[in-house]
Amino acid sequence: MKQKKQNIARILYLHNKSEISGGERSLLNLWSNLNKKKYKPYLVIPSEGQFGNEANKQGVEILNLCVPKLNLRNIKRIIQCIITLRRYIIVNKINIIHSYTPRNNILGAFAGKISGVPIIWHERNLIFGKEKDISKRFMLLPEIIICNSAAVAERFKKKNRMPNKVQTILNGVDVSKFLPVVFNVQPG
């Protein structure tokens, strides 16, 4: 009897930091609980560092690639970055791209579009002051936009309606590591 070959979903994470803080801890937690028989994570980060080291310990394949700032002076570097991403996507048979930060979102979307690979944007930040919301301007590019709070999702409302592609998924917490402590406080 022939055994059915399992297809593994290959997910490319585009991230902007090589050291560990909140978003990186969330990804490390995700990967530690990922069913490795169904999913294979890949990670693009700017340089070697603690985040890449910890991801590698979990079997995540790493590509160090510094994504340039999005401006006309960097057009040659931007195009080269898209070509490098596209090549990496094809060689590793990536099925989906999951990106974080506007710079990675835009370049990942272009690399995904020319490779025929869907992209998910992960939005975690609010826009302050006169900061331009480039993600909102280009929100037609991704298939899905995941926001980690209703406040972040509000950025993407159009004519008082939330587009179907915008979904709110709250950050997960590993309760085996972060157990709430209950204090028995007596009144008075």
C-alpha positions in Angstrom: 0.0 0.0 0.0 1.4 3.4 -1.0 1.7 6.0 1.6 0.3 9.4 0.8 3.1 12.0 0.6 2.5 14.9 3.0 2.9 18.4 1.6 4.7 20.7 3.9 3.7 24.4 3.8 6.9 26.5 3.4 6.4 29.9 5.1 8.9 32.7 4.6 8.9 35.3 7.4 10.4 38.7 6.5 11.5 40.5 9.6 13.4 43.7 10.3 15.4 42.9 13.4 18.2 40.6 14.3 17.9 41.0 18.0 15.1 39.9 20.3 12.2 42.0 21.6 8.4 41.6 21.7 7.6 40.6 18.1 10.6 38.3 17.9 9.5 36.5 21.1 6.1 36.0 19.5 7.6 34.4 16.4 9.9 32.2 18.5 6.9 31.1 20.5 5.0 30.4 17.3 7.8 28.3 15.9 8.3 26.3 19.1 4.7 25.2 18.9 4.6 24.7 15.1 3.7 21.3 13.7 7.0 20.6 11.9 5.4 17.8 9.9 3.0 20.4 8.3 5.0 23.6 8.3 8.6 24.6 7.5 9.6 28.2 8.5 12.2 30.3 6.7 13.4 33.7 8.0 14.9 36.7 6.3 16.5 39.1 8.7 19.1 42.0 8.2 22.1 40.3 9.8 23.3 37.7 12.2 22.2 38.1 15.8 20.4 36.6 18.8 17.1 36.3 17.0 18.6 34.3 14.1 20.5 32.1 16.5 17.4 31.2 18.5 15.3 30.7 15.3 18.0 28.4 13.9 17.9 26.3 17.1 14.2 25.6 16.3 15.0 24.5 12.7 14.2 27.8 11.0 16.4 28.4 7.9 17.9 31.9 7.8 18.8 34.3 5.0 20.6 37.5 6.0 19.4 40.2 3.7 19.2 43.9 4.5 16.1 45.4 3.0 16.9 49.0 1.9 14.9 52.0 2.8 12.2 52.7 0.3 13.3 55.8 -1.6 14.5 56.6 -5.1 18.2 56.8 -4.1 18.0 53.1 -3.3 16.2 52.0 -6.4 19.1 49.8 -7.6 19.4 48.1 -4.1 15.6 47.7 -3.9 15.5 45.9 -7.3 18.4 43.7 -6.3 16.7 42.9 -3.0 13.5 41.9 -4.8 15.5 39.7 -7.2 17.3 38.0 -4.3 13.9 37.4 -2.5 12.3 36.0 -5.7 15.3 33.6 -6.2 15.1 32.5 -2.5 11.3 32.0 -2.9 11.7 29.8 -6.0 14.7 27.8 -4.7 13.0 27.0 -1.4 9.5 26.4 -2.9 8.0 29.0 -0.6 4.1 28.7 -0.4 3.4 31.9 1.6 5.1 35.0 2.7 4.5 36.5 6.2 6.0 40.0 6.6 6.3 42.6 9.3 7.0 46.3 8.8 6.2 48.5 5.8 9.6 48.1 4.1 9.4 44.3 4.2 5.7 44.4 3.4 6.2 46.3 0.1 9.3 44.5 -1.1 7.9 41.1 0.0 4.6 41.9 -1.9 6.5 42.6 -5.1 8.7 39.5 -4.8 5.6 37.4 -4.0 3.6 38.8 -6.9 6.3 38.1 -9.5 6.7 34.6 -8.0 3.0 33.8 -7.7 3.2 33.5 -3.9 0.6 35.1 -1.6 1.7 37.5 1.1 0.3 38.2 4.6 1.1 41.4 6.3 1.4 41.4 10.1 0.7 44.8 11.5 1.5 45.5 15.2 2.0 49.3 15.3 -0.1 52.4 15.5 0.7 55.5 13.4 1.7 58.6 15.3 1.8 62.3 14.4 2.6 63.0 10.8 4.0 59.6 10.1 2.9 58.3 6.7 0.9 55.0 6.7 2.6 53.3 3.8 0.9 50.0 4.6 -2.5 51.6 4.3 -1.6 53.2 1.0 -0.5 49.8 -0.5 -3.0 47.6 1.3 -4.2 46.2 -2.0 -1.0 44.2 -2.3 -1.4 41.5 0.4 -4.0 38.8 0.5 -4.5 39.3 4.2 -3.6 41.9 6.8 -3.3 40.5 10.3 -3.5 43.1 13.1 -2.7 42.3 16.7 -5.3 44.7 18.1 -8.6 46.4 17.1 -6.8 49.7 17.4 -4.2 48.7 14.8 -6.9 47.4 12.5 -8.7 50.8 12.7 -5.9 52.1 10.5 -7.2 50.2 7.5 -10.9 51.2 7.7 -12.3 52.6 4.4 -15.5 54.6 4.5 -16.2 53.4 8.0 -16.0 49.7 6.9 -13.3 47.2 7.7 -12.1 45.4 4.5 -12.5 41.6 4.6 -8.8 41.2 4.2 -8.1 42.9 7.6 -8.3 40.4 10.5 -7.5 41.0 14.2 -5.7 38.1 15.9 -4.5 38.9 19.4 -0.9 37.9 20.4 -0.7 34.5 21.9 0.8 33.9 25.3 2.6 30.7 26.4 0.9 30.1 29.7 3.5 27.5 30.7 6.0 30.3 30.8 3.8 33.3 31.8 1.4 32.1 34.5 -0.6 34.8 36.2 0.1 35.1 39.9 -3.0 35.5 42.0 -2.4 37.4 45.2 -4.8 36.9 48.1 -5.2 40.5 49.2 -7.2 41.0 52.4 -9.2 44.2 52.7 -8.1 46.9 55.0 
